[in-house]
Each structure stands twice: as structure tokens, then as C-alpha cells.
Amino acid sequence: MAATVQAAPSTIQPSGAASAKSWLYDSAFPGPELRMAEGDVVEVELTNELPAGTTIHWHGIPVSNGMDGVPNVTQQPVDSGGSFTYKFRAEPAGTYFFHSHAGLQLDRGLLAPLVIEESDPHVEYDREHTVVVDDYLEGAPRPLSDDDSDRGPGGGGSGGMGGGMMADRRPPYAGLLIDGRLPTDPRTFDVQEGERVRLRFINASSATLFRVQVAGHPLSVTHADGQPVDPVSVDSFVFGSGERYDAIVEASNPGTWEIRAGAVDGNESPARAVLAYDGSESSSPTAPSTSERQLSYRDLDAISPLDGVDGSPDRTFDVTLSAGGRSDDWLIDGQAYPDAEPFQVREGEHVRVRMTNRSPVVHPMHLHGHFFQVQDAVKDTVVVPGHRGEVTFDFVADNPGNWLFHCHNLYHLDAGMARVVQYLK
């Protein structure tokens, strides 16, 4: 499969009454979905028409190191007017997305879904929709340390923590989006009664933890970060920036129903879309009721657990995640990237990472180039709760190179919450 993706200035129009200048892939927001069969050899040429250097990161796909798209770690940024061709094999199957990994460009709109279709799905379905959940910034993004004014409706987002430090701040988001549209102008997903509908949910936001519900329908979660799990029925799930969940909805309750994605720690109006049965009246969709059962990581049981992570690890990293107080840094073990020591591993090792979050906010931690196992789930991004929350994951060092490990809250990453996992020769 071959494709070209152009990064260039363009206009976002999330509703008929709102628009903003931004940077997009192929003038679309989100960018156009790339879809391919498992095992395909993929070549994507990035052409850069932006006034700054950029890259593409293939989030969740364990590409070879030189294709991972991290500036100054795996490649130099593609200069304005230049191009670069990414080449990788499309495996394993799953729901992914791609985005710029340069500075704060993700929050300008440089993101798009990517689906690798499995040859033999472990669940049956009749129709599918990709659902990209995001936060909407009207102006150019800037580090949160630049200015504490004009924070807007999303500025507070820590679950009530005060003190004015960076730990309780989000950018001044103008709203929340599903498929690039504000809740005043929602997208409609059509279904027919009796269908099994696969919804591929992607949290492509830069700084928002979302709770997702579909009114009138339970969600049978079938994949976590693209990897198949034993189906588990829930009323809602919460996912952090970079996480993905696939869920099957049984279309057995005709009408028009709201798909809702609300910020857990923000006060913006929830993002909305409409699940509409063929032949239903175009009345206002029914909103979700109170969620009784919310998905947790312990509910996820991978169909194919990782090999090589049983027993005692060969190497363990015990790390703390914290805010830097008045220094405006976000830290791993008290160090801010890029002035931080690498985590060194050797090829073939079973590696364990134990994280303790000493800050009041959640951190969705993402490891490039590898899948890891959290309890019985196989993932590439995991949310570490605030207030001394703890999460442990295990992985096999089977993809040599230098790989970024970081918080997928873009502003925490920008302020230093990252390390490089470095393979020793």
C-alpha cells in the first residue's frame, strides 16, 4: 500500500458557527483514515508544507526504530518544503492513529486514524465506524508555563486540586469533539436494527481523559489498544490520551441515541455524536443515563498474552511521576527530559516498569515500539491514577533502538515527562 500525506496550514470548522486556522493532514480534521490489511507493506510519503519541521509517529504500531517519527531520537524533523517516506509492515491488526510528534503540533490538528484489518476477527460484526475523540483549541498551542490567564472552560481539570501550579491546568479548550465536530453539530452514525456494530474509539486528544457512553446500549469491549480481549459488557469506559477501545453495540433498541464523550476532569460540554437507526424520526437523541458498570483494566483478558513476561523480570525500573512545583516541569524520577538519564535494557530481556504517581492528576503513559502487559491486558498506553496511584507493566525488549517512553498528555511531555529506553549493545 502506498499513500501520500500532506501536512499544511488549513482551516478547522467544527461547527457551522466556529472555525479556526490550524495545521492539518490533507486539509481534513481529523485527517483521512489510512486502512490496510494485516501484513501489507506500507509506504507513506509525508510532504511538509508547514512553516516548521514535522514528523509522523505511528501510535501503537511497533515499527522499526527509524520509522517511529520522534524528532532527534529516531529521525531529524522533516524540514518545511521537504518530504520523508515511512515504510513499515502493517502488523499486528488493530485500531491505531498517527500524529505529529514535533512540539505541540498534535494540538493543532495533525492527527488521523489508522486501521489494520484482521484477516480473521475474533468477534462478528456487520458494520463499523471509527470514532475519534478530541479536544478543540481555537488558537495555536503554547506551553502551559507561558501564561496563566485566559484559561477558558477547560483550564481547571485536575479534579478540584488548587494552588495554581501547573498540576491543575489544561489549555483553554473551546470544546470537545467527536470526529472533528462540536456537540452543537454532531455527526450521525447510521445503523440498522439487528446489526452488530463495531465502534473503534480513539482518544486522539492532547490533554483530556474521557468517559464514553452510548445511550440505550451496553458496550461489549472487544479490543484494548487494538489488541483483542475476551468481550466484556460495560455501560461506559474511561480512556486517556493515546488509548483506544473497540466495542460492539447490538442494534436492538430502535431510535436515535447519543454517543457521549465527556471530560472526566474538565467542565466543557461533552462531545456528542448520534447513533441513528434507519427509519427513526430525526428527533433529539436520547442522552445516556447513569453508568452502572465502568470498565477497569482488571476486566481485560487478552486473547493472546505476551510471550516472555512470566516469572521474574531481568530488569526492573521503579519510577515516580511528579510535578516539578514552581519549576514548571513534569518529572520522571525527578528528572525532566531531555536532560534525563535513559532507561537502559538489553535485547531479549523481560523488563518490568513500576510507576507511582505522586501528582494529583492522571498520566497516560505510552511506550513506543513495544506492547506491554498490564495485568491480563496487552496495551501500549496505560493511565496511572493521581494521588499515589500505581501501575505495573511488563514487556520484552524485542525491538532494538532508542524508544521514547512518555506521558501522552502533550503538555506534560512538553514539560519533561519522558525518558528514552535505550538498548545496550
HELIX and SHEET records of a PDB file:
HELIX    1   1 ASN A   65  MET A   67  5                                   3    
HELIX    2   2 GLN A  105  ARG A  108  5                                   4    
HELIX    3   3 MET A  166  ASP A  168  5                                   3    
HELIX    4   4 TYR A  297  ASP A  299  5                                   3    
HELIX    5   5 GLY A  325  SER A  327  5                                   3    
HELIX    6   6 LEU A  410  ASP A  414  1                                   5    
SHEET    1   A 4 ALA A  18  TYR A  25  0                                        
SHEET    2   A 4 ALA A   2  SER A  15 -1                                        
SHEET    3   A 4 VAL A  41  ASN A  48  1                                        
SHEET    4   A 4 SER A  83  ARG A  89 -1                                        
SHEET    1   B 4 LEU A  34  ALA A  37  0                                        
SHEET    2   B 4 LEU A 111  GLU A 117  1                                        
SHEET    3   B 4 GLY A  94  HIS A  99 -1                                        
SHEET    4   B 4 HIS A  57  HIS A  59 -1                                        
SHEET    1   C 6 GLY A 175  ILE A 178  0                                        
SHEET    2   C 6 ARG A 127  TYR A 136 -1                                        
SHEET    3   C 6 ARG A 196  ASN A 203  1                                        
SHEET    4   C 6 ARG A 244  GLU A 250 -1                                        
SHEET    5   C 6 LEU A 219  ALA A 224 -1                                        
SHEET    6   C 6 GLN A 227  VAL A 234 -1                                        
SHEET    1   D 5 ARG A 187  VAL A 191  0                                        
SHEET    2   D 5 ALA A 271  TYR A 277  1                                        
SHEET    3   D 5 THR A 256  ALA A 263 -1                                        
SHEET    4   D 5 PHE A 210  VAL A 214 -1                                        
SHEET    5   D 5 SER A 236  PHE A 239 -1                                        
SHEET    1   E 4 TRP A 330  ILE A 332  0                                        
SHEET    2   E 4 ARG A 315  ALA A 323 -1                                        
SHEET    3   E 4 HIS A 350  ASN A 357  1                                        
SHEET    4   E 4 GLY A 389  VAL A 396 -1                                        
SHEET    1   F 5 PHE A 343  ARG A 346  0                                        
SHEET    2   F 5 ALA A 418  LEU A 424  1                                        
SHEET    3   F 5 ASN A 402  CYS A 407 -1                                        
SHEET    4   F 5 HIS A 363  LEU A 367 -1                                        
SHEET    5   F 5 THR A 381  VAL A 384 -1                                        
SHEET    1   G 2 PHE A 372  VAL A 374  0                                        
SHEET    2   G 2 ALA A 377  LYS A 379 -1                                        
END                                                                             
